[in-house]
Amino acid sequence: MTDWPGSELSDEELDVAYNVRRKAGPELFARHMARYRTESERAVDGLPGRPGIVYDEESGERLDVWGVGGGEPRPVFVYLHGGYWMALSRDVSSFMARMLHEQGIATVVPDYTLAPKATLEEIVRQVRAAVAWVHRRGGEHGLDPERIVVGGSSAGGHLTGMTMVGGWQERFGLPEDVVKAAMPVSGLFDIRPITRIYVNEYVRLDLERAAALSPALLPVGRRCPAVFVVAENDGDGFLTQSRLFQPHWDAGDLMVVPDRDHFDVVLDLGDAESAVGRALVDLVRSV
């Protein structure tokens, strides 16, 4: 249990590798967060959809459906927001919805209960419940339950990985291939490094629980197609995570995006002219 990515580093070196807010600095970080909100509000302004649907009776958490259209059910991109499991929300995480709508793709953005109010095990259960809701109830809202693609940034990339692995679908009454494809962005796939950085004040993991919640250490089952996106100027820990997990998955491509950092690379999901936006549209259309 001692051999994990970065286990040889000091606590300070681990913080440098994984504390991307520190790397950005307070002013740039604040600008990024303001853009998340501004771009999300612009994307859904006047867009057909239905916000605030309760998808999980147990927690009462809600999701937004955006970009549905008349006629045939649309393939759906389920976006899981980041924020190290302790910040952000669906309200600032729909910046890709308009671009996808214009490409004939719907968007679903769920909230999940943030740490420390919820354990990471509970957060994982909730995002899996969101996928289950799309499969069972999405047809009522213009979504195609047979074309579900899941993606997310940072902690949302970790949660994406936890929907990609096997072993959980049966509990929710879902087919093993319910997630047809995935796009983790700056994801965390072996989260044992979290036990030694500031984030653990909120998620409160030990090595055993962190290993049990690490997609890179869990049974794979069916390997869905995937694109692993990471920014060239991301934290070193996030670059390492994607470079290690992508070959382990063995059914996806690694996209290292030049001239982007941890926070602005995800906004490319909403830009049809960007490499990331094009890859997202191509991935959804392939399922």
Stockholm file with secondary structure:
# STOCKHOLM 1.0

chainA/1-287         MTDWPGSELSDEELDVAYNVRRKAGPELFARHMARYRTESERAVDGLPGRPGIVYDEESGERLDVWGVGGGEPRPVFVYLHGGYWMALSRDVSSFMARMLHEQGIATVVPDYTLAPKATLEEIVRQVRAAVAWVHRRGGEHGLDPERIVVGGSSAGGHLTGMTMVGGWQERFGLPEDVVKAAMPVSGLFDIRPITRIYVNEYVRLDLERAAALSPALLPVGRRCPAVFVVAENDGDGFLTQSRLFQPHWDAGDLMVVPDRDHFDVVLDLGDAESAVGRALVDLVRSV
#=GR chainA/1-287 SS CCCSTTTTSCHHHHHHHHCHHHHHCHHHHHHHHHHHHHHHHHHHTTCCEEEEEECCTTTCCEEEEECCCSSSCEEEEEEECCSTTSSCCGGGCCTTHHHHHHTTCEEEEECCCCTTTSCHHHHHHHHHHHHHHHHHHGGGGTEEEEEEEEEEETHHHHHHHHHHSSSSTGGGTCCTTCSCEEEEESCCSSCGGGGGSTTHHHHCCCHHHHHHTCGGGSCCCSCCCEEEEEETTSCHHHHHHHHHHHHHHCSEEEEEETTCCTTTTGGGGGCTTSHHHHHHHHHHHTC
#=GC SS_cons         CCCSTTTTSCHHHHHHHHCHHHHHCHHHHHHHHHHHHHHHHHHHTTCCEEEEEECCTTTCCEEEEECCCSSSCEEEEEEECCSTTSSCCGGGCCTTHHHHHHTTCEEEEECCCCTTTSCHHHHHHHHHHHHHHHHHHGGGGTEEEEEEEEEEETHHHHHHHHHHSSSSTGGGTCCTTCSCEEEEESCCSSCGGGGGSTTHHHHCCCHHHHHHTCGGGSCCCSCCCEEEEEETTSCHHHHHHHHHHHHHHCSEEEEEETTCCTTTTGGGGGCTTSHHHHHHHHHHHTC
//
